[in-house]
Amino acid sequence: METADSFKFAQAVARGRTRGGRPASREAVLARLLSKRAAAHRAGMGTLERFLRLQIVWSLPIQNPDSGAAEVDPQDR
């Protein structure tokens, strides 16, 4: 399947989902990523699993050590 076809398919599926497939919270995003990573691991899809691990790290909340509760922008990592 070509990339353009894959993108169109993903858009069509998202239109049929509640909230367009957008998760309700950061916790929901992390839970979905962890589930997908576990499935990739079980299927022996190392490249996909590594990609998902990077997304998981990016999605984790990080606290600024100077202020305690402030979150550091993931782009600054």
C-alpha positions in Angstrom: 0.0 0.0 0.0 1.4 3.4 -0.9 1.9 6.1 1.7 -0.8 8.3 0.3 -3.3 5.4 0.3 -2.3 4.5 3.9 -2.8 8.1 5.0 -6.3 8.3 3.3 -7.3 5.0 5.0 -6.1 6.3 8.4 -8.1 9.5 7.9 -11.3 7.5 7.0 -10.9 5.3 10.1 -10.4 8.4 12.3 -13.5 10.1 11.0 -15.5 7.0 12.2 -14.1 7.2 15.7 -15.3 9.1 18.7 -13.5 12.5 18.9 -11.8 11.7 15.6 -9.5 9.2 17.3 -8.0 12.0 19.5 -7.3 10.7 23.0 -9.1 12.3 25.9 -5.9 12.7 28.1 -2.2 12.3 28.2 -2.7 9.1 30.2 -4.8 7.7 27.3 -2.0 8.5 24.9 0.6 6.8 27.0 -1.7 3.7 27.6 -2.3 3.4 23.8 1.4 3.7 23.1 2.4 1.1 25.7 -0.2 -1.2 24.3 1.0 -0.8 20.7 4.6 -1.2 21.8 3.8 -4.5 23.6 2.0 -5.8 20.5 5.0 -4.8 18.3 7.3 -6.7 20.8 5.1 -9.8 20.7 5.0 -9.7 16.9 8.8 -9.4 16.7 8.6 -6.0 15.0 11.8 -4.5 16.4 11.8 -1.3 14.2 8.3 -0.4 15.1 8.9 -1.2 18.8 11.9 1.2 18.8 9.9 3.9 17.2 7.1 3.5 19.7 9.6 3.6 22.6 10.8 7.0 21.4 7.2 8.2 21.3 6.6 6.9 24.8 9.7 8.8 26.1 8.5 11.9 24.3 5.0 11.6 25.8 6.1 11.2 29.4 5.6 14.2 31.7 8.9 15.7 32.9 9.1 18.0 35.9 11.5 20.9 35.9 14.0 20.2 38.8 14.2 24.0 39.5 10.5 24.7 40.1 9.3 21.2 41.0 5.9 21.1 39.3 6.5 22.9 36.0 6.6 20.7 33.0 9.5 20.9 30.5 8.5 21.1 26.9 9.2 17.8 25.2 10.9 19.8 22.4 13.6 20.8 24.9 14.7 17.2 25.6 
